[in-house]
Amino acid sequence: MLQANSLDFGMEVPGGGLVSLAFKIVKTEGVLAAYAGLTASLLRQATYSTARFGVYEELKEIMTAHSRDHPSTFQLLAASMVAGAVGGVVGNPADVVNIRMQNDNSLPESQRRHYKHALDGLQKIAREENLTALFRGLGPNLARGILMTASQVVSYDVAKKLLVEKLSMDPKTKATHFSASLIAGLVATTVCSPADVLKTRIMNSSGTGQGSFGILKDAISREGLVFMFRGWTPAFIRLGPHTILTFIALEELRRLKIGL
């Protein structure tokens, strides 16, 4: 699937933009190519997102119960960092497969992995490269998980609070949830861009023998620090709607839970 966090942001987008890249993929490889790695992407969301949101909500409930008040921004940050780290570890294997499947067609035929689906990819990596390969890029992925969760969930909670207190918006309406989640998506995309770029390059570099620091050093020397924000627009196009739908769904789940 054509996802921003799984493209190699360090590469120039052919044709000068995301739309040109999408048309080129469909024209040369067919419509189904836009959904390459769909099973791995679904598995990643089922592991990474479920773990981090679940842990964050549980920690927030515990803090609220103990303090009998809304947790402070500092407490929310601490909870989000723990949740992000847990999500990063749990989701790393699926993320490795996801990135490799989506980049497979860009490789020479002799270097392609040809994973049939996510579980096939997990099995082949474990068998051909060993289990540690499933946690390749764990450092950047942990950093990304922490940054993403902290920037996404905390900025949502803070933005929602400000919208209610400063603009007198109703905390229960979808307009408030939409506005707060849009802000959260903008913040999360900007904060996570560097970790996304580095993570993608590391996970897609099997067999090069180059470590995380070497890849980072080489990218900075060849492209400058700007390489860390390559692909911001397609990243937001993916993450923005994802963040909005996620938080609207979470708010509905909270409403249903309260109503039970």
C-alpha positions in Angstrom: 0.0 0.0 0.0 1.2 3.5 -0.8 1.9 4.7 2.7 4.1 7.6 3.6 5.8 5.9 6.5 6.9 3.0 4.3 8.3 4.9 1.4 12.0 5.7 1.3 11.8 9.4 2.1 15.4 9.9 1.2 14.7 9.4 -2.4 13.4 12.1 -4.7 9.8 11.4 -5.6 9.7 10.6 -9.3 8.0 13.3 -11.4 8.3 15.8 -8.6 5.4 14.9 -6.4 3.2 12.3 -4.7 0.5 12.4 -7.4 3.1 11.8 -10.2 4.5 8.9 -8.2 1.0 7.4 -7.7 0.2 7.6 -11.4 3.6 6.1 -12.3 3.0 3.1 -10.0 -0.5 2.5 -11.3 0.6 2.9 -14.9 3.7 0.7 -14.8 2.7 -1.9 -12.1 -1.1 -1.8 -12.1 -3.7 -0.7 -9.5 -2.9 -3.6 -7.2 0.6 -2.3 -6.7 -0.8 0.6 -4.7 -1.9 -2.0 -2.2 1.4 -3.9 -1.9 2.0 -4.9 1.7 -1.6 -4.4 2.7 -1.6 -7.5 4.9 1.6 -6.3 6.7 0.1 -2.9 7.1 -3.0 -4.3 8.7 -0.9 -6.5 11.0 1.2 -3.5 12.0 -1.8 -1.5 12.9 -3.3 -4.5 14.8 -0.1 -4.8 16.9 1.5 -1.3 17.1 -1.6 0.9 17.3 -3.6 -1.4 19.5 -0.7 -1.7 22.0 0.1 2.0 22.3 -3.4 3.3 22.5 -4.5 0.6 24.9 -1.5 1.2 27.2 -2.0 4.9 27.1 -5.7 4.8 27.9 -5.1 2.4 30.8 -2.3 4.5 32.3 -4.4 7.6 32.0 -7.3 5.9 33.8 -5.0 4.8 36.6 -3.6 8.3 37.0 -7.0 9.9 37.0 -8.2 7.4 39.6 -5.3 8.1 41.9 -5.3 11.9 41.6 -9.1 12.2 41.2 -8.4 14.9 38.6 -7.4 15.2 35.0 -3.8 14.2 34.6 -1.3 17.1 34.0 0.4 17.5 30.6 3.7 16.1 32.2 1.9 13.0 33.4 0.3 12.5 30.0 3.7 12.8 28.3 5.1 10.2 30.7 2.2 7.8 30.0 2.4 8.4 26.3 6.2 7.7 26.2 5.7 4.3 28.0 2.8 3.4 25.7 4.8 4.4 22.6 7.8 2.3 23.6 5.5 -0.7 24.2 3.9 -0.2 20.8 7.3 0.2 19.1 8.5 -3.2 20.4 5.2 -5.1 19.7 4.8 -3.6 16.2 8.4 -3.8 15.0 8.3 -7.3 13.3 5.2 -6.3 11.3 6.8 -3.0 10.4 9.9 -4.7 9.0 7.7 -6.9 6.7 5.5 -3.9 5.8 8.4 -1.8 4.6 10.1 -4.6 2.7 6.9 -5.6 0.9 6.1 -2.0 -0.1 9.6 -1.5 -1.4 10.0 -4.8 -3.1 9.1 -3.7 -6.6 11.7 -0.9 -6.5 14.5 -3.5 -6.2 16.3 -5.4 -9.0 14.6 -8.8 -9.6 17.5 -10.7 -8.1 17.1 -8.8 -4.8 13.3 -9.0 -4.4 11.9 -11.0 -1.5 8.5 -11.9 -2.9 6.7 -12.3 0.4 3.2 -13.6 -0.3 1.7 -11.9 2.8 2.7 -10.7 6.2 2.9 -14.1 7.9 4.9 -15.4 5.0 7.3 -12.5 5.4 7.7 -13.1 9.1 8.4 -16.8 8.6 10.9 -16.2 5.8 12.8 -13.5 7.8 13.0 -15.7 10.9 14.1 -18.7 8.8 16.5 -17.0 6.4 17.9 -14.2 8.5 17.2 -15.2 12.2 14.7 -13.8 14.7 16.8 -10.7 15.5 16.2 -9.5 11.9 12.5 -9.0 12.9 13.7 -6.3 15.3 16.0 -4.6 12.9 15.7 -0.8 13.3 14.2 -1.2 16.8 16.0 1.8 18.1 14.6 4.3 15.6 11.2 2.5 15.8 11.2 2.9 19.6 12.1 6.6 19.1 9.3 6.9 16.5 6.8 5.1 18.7 7.5 7.4 21.6 7.5 10.5 19.5 4.4 9.5 17.6 2.4 8.6 20.7 3.6 11.6 22.7 3.0 14.1 19.9 -0.3 12.5 18.8 -2.2 11.6 21.9 -0.9 14.4 24.2 -1.4 17.1 21.5 -4.9 15.8 21.0 -5.8 16.0 24.7 -4.2 19.4 25.0 -5.8 20.7 21.8 -9.2 19.4 22.9 -8.8 21.1 26.3 -7.8 24.4 24.7 -10.7 24.3 22.2 -13.2 23.7 25.0 -11.7 26.3 27.4 -10.7 29.0 25.0 -13.2 28.7 22.2 -16.1 27.3 24.2 -16.5 24.3 21.9 -18.5 21.4 23.2 -16.2 18.5 24.3 -18.8 15.9 23.1 -19.3 17.0 19.5 -17.5 15.6 16.5 -16.5 19.1 15.4 -14.4 19.4 18.5 -12.9 15.9 18.0 -12.2 16.6 14.4 -10.5 19.9 15.1 -8.3 18.5 17.9 -7.4 15.4 15.9 -6.4 17.6 12.9 -4.0 19.6 15.1 -2.7 16.3 16.5 -2.0 15.0 13.0 -0.1 18.1 12.0 2.0 18.0 15.2 2.7 14.2 14.9 3.7 14.3 11.3 6.3 17.1 11.9 7.7 15.6 15.1 8.0 12.0 13.7 9.4 12.8 10.2 13.1 12.4 11.1 12.5 9.0 12.9 10.3 7.8 10.0 13.0 8.5 7.4 15.8 6.9 9.3 13.6 3.9 10.4 12.6 3.2 6.8 16.1 3.3 5.5 17.4 1.0 8.2 14.7 -1.6 7.9 15.1 -1.7 4.1 18.9 -2.1 4.2 19.2 -5.8 5.0 22.6 -7.2 3.9 24.5 -4.0 3.7 26.2 -4.4 7.1 25.7 -0.7 7.8 24.5 0.3 11.3 22.0 2.9 12.3 24.7 5.5 12.9 26.5 4.8 9.6 23.2 5.2 7.7 22.4 8.5 9.4 25.9 9.8 8.9 26.0 8.9 5.3 22.5 10.4 4.6 23.5 13.7 6.3 26.8 13.9 4.4 25.1 13.3 1.0 21.8 15.1 1.5 22.1 17.4 4.5 19.7 17.6 7.5 16.8 18.4 5.1 16.6 14.6 4.3 14.9 14.1 7.6 11.8 15.9 6.4 11.6 14.4 2.9 8.1 13.1 2.3 6.3 15.3 4.8 3.4 15.9 2.6 2.6 12.3 1.7 3.2 11.5 5.4 0.5 14.0 6.4 -1.8 12.8 3.7 -1.6 9.4 5.3 -1.3 10.3 9.0 -3.8 13.2 9.0 -6.9 11.2 8.1 -5.6 8.2 10.1 -5.3 10.4 13.2 -8.8 12.0 12.7 -10.5 8.7 12.2 -8.6 7.1 15.1 -9.6 9.8 17.7 -13.2 10.0 16.5 -13.5 6.3 16.9 -11.8 6.4 20.3 -14.2 9.1 21.5 -17.1 6.9 20.4 -15.7 4.0 22.3 -15.3 6.2 25.4 -18.9 7.3 25.0 -20.1 3.7 24.8 -18.0 2.7 27.7 -19.4 5.5 29.9 -22.9 4.6 28.8 -22.5 1.0 29.8 
